[in-house]
Amino acid sequence: MRMTRLFVQIPLAPGGIVELPADTAAHMVRVLRARSGDALILFNGDGSEYQGCIETIRGTRVNVALTQGRAMSRESPLQVVLVQAIPRGDRMDFVIQKATELGVARIVPVLSARSVVRLNERQYQSKLEHWRGVAVSACEQCGRNRIPLIDPPLELLDHLGAPGETSQRWVLDPESQAAAPMSATLTAAEVTIGPEGGFSPEELDAMRIAGLQGIRLGPRVLRTETAALVALTFLQTRFGDMNPTPA
């Protein structure tokens, strides 16, 4: 039976006893129906995971005795930055959840000329906190011990003006004649996905000036949330750790 994995923002060390944060403890007691003696795994984003068991439950206060810790990296050797135009509804939650499972290192939410979503300053912060929570939950499920970075939302052109982390920068463009990259090696890449209505011609020109290469992934036009997952799956399969034929 698979043990429950929990992300906690507290120091962890083998042999110690920790009290779970209030929200996490309440979830364990009220939703997961945890009991004393239950085994679980805690991680705090330092790259290690710590096995332990529940020592005491008093109301919604839960103490966990940590028995051992081990460095366990499930991070991809390919550092991928996903620049995602924010889609409407809960589609961004879906993209963040699946991108986290697919090993993305950083997510940059952007707003473009044809974006349906518009956010005020208060909504920016609320969305960011929510999206980070989605990424945490995905890490708990998929076994990652490091949480991908999620930037505050910003305008696409503001992102283009920031220094790039990699020289390999692509934008998915169904009108492009260039196919997906097939070079022998790649250690870092940035891929940009447009909104429901696609990028405007002016934005595509600005991205080309900024050094992004337009590529297409097959002959069909993909939805924004589908395009993100297809691009990440291709990159991780071709250059990362999802190779179906082990070396």
C-alpha positions as CSV (number, residue, x, y, z in Angstrom):
1,M,0.0,0.0,0.0
2,R,1.4,3.4,-1.0
3,M,2.2,5.7,1.9
4,T,0.7,9.2,2.1
5,R,3.2,11.9,1.0
6,L,2.9,15.4,2.5
7,F,4.7,18.7,1.7
8,V,5.5,20.7,4.9
9,Q,7.3,24.0,5.1
10,I,9.2,23.1,8.3
11,P,12.7,21.7,9.0
12,L,12.9,17.9,8.9
13,A,15.6,15.6,10.2
14,P,15.7,11.8,10.9
15,G,15.1,11.0,14.6
16,G,13.1,14.1,15.2
17,I,9.5,14.7,16.1
18,V,7.6,17.4,14.3
19,E,4.2,18.9,14.6
20,L,2.4,19.2,11.3
21,P,1.2,22.6,10.2
22,A,-2.4,23.3,11.2
23,D,-4.0,23.0,7.7
24,T,-2.0,19.8,6.9
25,A,-2.9,18.3,10.3
26,A,-6.6,19.1,9.8
27,H,-6.6,17.5,6.4
28,M,-5.0,14.4,7.8
29,V,-7.5,14.0,10.6
30,R,-10.7,15.1,8.9
31,V,-10.2,13.9,5.3
32,L,-7.7,11.1,5.4
33,R,-9.0,9.8,8.8
34,A,-5.4,9.4,10.0
35,R,-4.7,7.3,13.2
36,S,-1.7,7.0,15.5
37,G,0.9,4.6,14.0
38,D,0.0,5.4,10.4
39,A,3.1,5.6,8.2
40,L,3.8,8.6,6.0
41,I,6.4,10.4,4.1
42,L,7.2,14.1,4.6
43,F,9.2,16.4,2.3
44,N,9.9,20.2,2.4
45,G,11.5,20.9,-1.0
46,D,15.1,20.3,0.0
47,G,15.4,17.3,-2.3
48,S,15.0,14.7,0.4
49,E,12.1,12.7,1.8
50,Y,11.6,11.6,5.3
51,Q,9.8,8.5,6.4
52,G,8.0,8.4,9.7
53,C,4.8,7.6,11.5
54,I,2.1,9.5,13.4
55,E,3.0,9.5,17.1
56,T,0.1,11.3,18.6
57,I,-3.2,12.9,17.5
58,R,-4.9,15.4,19.8
59,G,-7.9,17.0,18.2
60,T,-6.4,18.3,14.9
61,R,-2.9,18.5,16.3
62,V,-0.7,15.8,14.8
63,N,2.9,14.9,15.8
64,V,5.0,12.8,13.5
65,A,8.2,10.8,14.5
66,L,10.7,10.8,11.7
67,T,12.6,7.5,11.4
68,Q,14.8,8.0,8.4
69,G,15.6,10.4,5.6
70,R,17.1,10.0,2.2
71,A,18.1,12.2,-0.7
72,M,15.8,11.1,-3.6
73,S,15.8,13.1,-6.8
74,R,13.1,12.5,-9.3
75,E,13.9,15.7,-11.2
76,S,14.5,15.5,-14.9
77,P,18.0,16.2,-16.3
78,L,16.2,18.5,-18.8
79,Q,15.4,21.9,-17.2
80,V,12.3,23.1,-19.0
81,V,10.7,26.5,-18.5
82,L,7.0,26.5,-19.6
83,V,5.7,30.0,-20.6
84,Q,1.9,29.5,-20.6
85,A,-0.6,32.1,-21.7
86,I,-3.3,31.8,-18.9
87,P,-6.4,30.0,-20.2
88,R,-9.9,30.5,-18.9
89,G,-11.7,28.5,-16.2
90,D,-9.7,25.8,-14.4
91,R,-7.6,24.9,-17.4
92,M,-4.5,26.6,-15.9
93,D,-4.9,24.3,-12.8
94,F,-4.8,21.3,-15.2
95,V,-1.7,22.6,-17.0
96,I,0.2,23.2,-13.8
97,Q,-0.8,19.8,-12.4
98,K,0.2,17.9,-15.5
99,A,3.3,20.0,-16.2
100,T,4.5,19.3,-12.6
101,E,4.0,15.6,-13.1
102,L,5.9,15.9,-16.4
103,G,8.9,17.4,-14.6
104,V,8.8,21.0,-15.6
105,A,11.3,23.1,-13.7
106,R,9.5,26.5,-13.9
107,I,6.2,27.9,-15.0
108,V,5.7,31.5,-16.2
109,P,2.0,32.4,-16.5
110,V,1.6,35.3,-19.0
111,L,-1.2,37.4,-20.5
112,S,-1.2,38.1,-24.2
113,A,-3.3,40.3,-26.5
114,R,-5.8,37.6,-27.2
115,S,-6.0,36.2,-23.6
116,V,-9.6,35.9,-22.4
117,V,-8.5,36.1,-18.7
118,R,-7.8,39.5,-17.2
119,L,-6.6,39.8,-13.6
120,N,-6.3,42.7,-11.2
121,E,-3.5,43.0,-8.6
122,R,-5.5,41.2,-5.9
123,Q,-6.4,38.4,-8.2
124,Y,-2.7,38.0,-9.3
125,Q,-1.7,37.1,-5.8
126,S,-4.7,34.9,-5.1
127,K,-4.1,33.0,-8.4
128,L,-0.4,32.6,-7.7
129,E,-1.0,31.1,-4.2
130,H,-3.6,28.8,-5.6
131,W,-1.4,27.6,-8.5
132,R,1.5,26.9,-6.1
133,G,-0.9,24.8,-4.1
134,V,-1.8,22.8,-7.2
135,A,1.9,22.2,-7.9
136,V,2.4,21.1,-4.3
137,S,-0.4,18.6,-4.5
138,A,0.9,17.3,-7.8
139,C,4.4,16.8,-6.2
140,E,2.8,14.9,-3.3
141,Q,1.1,12.6,-5.8
142,C,3.9,12.0,-8.4
143,G,6.9,11.7,-6.0
144,R,8.8,14.9,-6.7
145,N,10.7,16.3,-3.8
146,R,11.2,19.7,-5.3
147,I,8.4,22.1,-6.1
148,P,8.6,23.7,-9.5
149,L,8.9,27.5,-9.5
150,I,5.8,29.4,-10.5
151,D,6.3,33.1,-11.4
152,P,3.8,35.8,-10.7
153,P,1.6,36.4,-13.7
154,L,2.9,39.1,-16.1
155,E,2.4,40.5,-19.6
156,L,4.0,38.4,-22.4
157,L,6.0,41.4,-23.6
158,D,7.4,42.0,-20.1
159,H,8.6,38.4,-20.0
160,L,10.2,38.8,-23.4
161,G,12.2,41.8,-22.1
162,A,13.6,39.7,-19.2
163,P,16.9,37.9,-19.6
164,G,16.4,34.4,-20.9
165,E,17.6,31.3,-19.0
166,T,18.5,29.3,-22.1
167,S,19.4,29.9,-25.7
168,Q,16.9,27.2,-26.7
169,R,13.6,29.1,-26.8
170,W,10.6,28.0,-28.8
171,V,7.1,29.2,-29.4
172,L,4.4,26.8,-30.6
173,D,3.0,28.2,-33.9
174,P,0.8,26.0,-36.1
175,E,1.7,28.2,-39.1
176,S,5.4,27.6,-38.7
177,Q,7.2,25.4,-41.2
178,A,9.8,24.3,-38.6
179,A,9.3,20.9,-37.0
180,A,10.1,20.1,-33.4
181,P,13.8,20.1,-32.4
182,M,15.7,16.8,-33.0
183,S,19.2,17.7,-31.9
184,A,21.3,15.0,-30.2
185,T,21.6,16.7,-26.8
186,L,19.7,19.4,-24.9
187,T,19.9,20.3,-21.2
188,A,17.7,23.3,-20.9
189,A,14.8,24.8,-22.9
190,E,12.0,27.3,-22.8
191,V,8.7,26.6,-24.6
192,T,5.9,29.2,-25.0
193,I,2.3,28.3,-25.4
194,G,-0.4,30.7,-26.6
195,P,-3.9,31.4,-25.4
196,E,-7.2,30.1,-26.8
197,G,-7.1,32.5,-29.8
198,G,-3.4,32.1,-30.4
199,F,-0.7,34.8,-30.4
200,S,-1.2,37.9,-32.5
201,P,1.1,38.5,-35.5
202,E,2.7,41.4,-33.6
203,E,3.4,39.1,-30.6
204,L,4.9,36.5,-32.9
205,D,7.2,39.1,-34.5
206,A,8.2,40.3,-31.0
207,M,9.1,36.8,-30.0
208,R,11.2,36.2,-33.1
209,I,13.1,39.4,-32.4
210,A,13.6,38.2,-28.8
211,G,15.2,35.0,-30.2
212,L,12.3,32.5,-30.0
213,Q,12.0,30.0,-32.8
214,G,8.5,29.1,-34.0
215,I,7.9,25.4,-34.2
216,R,4.8,23.2,-34.8
217,L,3.9,19.8,-33.3
218,G,2.2,18.0,-36.2
219,P,-0.5,19.1,-38.7
220,R,-3.3,19.7,-36.2
221,V,-4.1,22.8,-34.2
222,L,-4.1,21.8,-30.5
223,R,-6.0,23.4,-27.6
224,T,-3.7,25.5,-25.3
225,E,-3.8,22.9,-22.5
226,T,-3.2,20.1,-24.9
227,A,-0.3,21.9,-26.6
228,A,1.5,22.4,-23.3
229,L,1.4,18.7,-22.4
230,V,2.3,17.5,-25.9
231,A,5.3,19.8,-25.9
232,L,6.5,18.8,-22.5
233,T,6.0,15.1,-23.2
234,F,8.0,15.4,-26.5
235,L,10.9,17.2,-24.8
236,Q,11.1,14.9,-21.8
237,T,10.9,11.8,-24.1
238,R,13.5,13.1,-26.5
239,F,15.9,14.8,-24.1
240,G,14.8,14.1,-20.6
241,D,14.0,11.1,-18.4
242,M,10.9,9.7,-20.1
243,N,12.8,7.6,-22.7
244,P,10.8,4.4,-23.2
245,T,14.0,2.5,-24.2
246,P,16.4,2.4,-21.2
247,A,20.1,2.8,-22.0
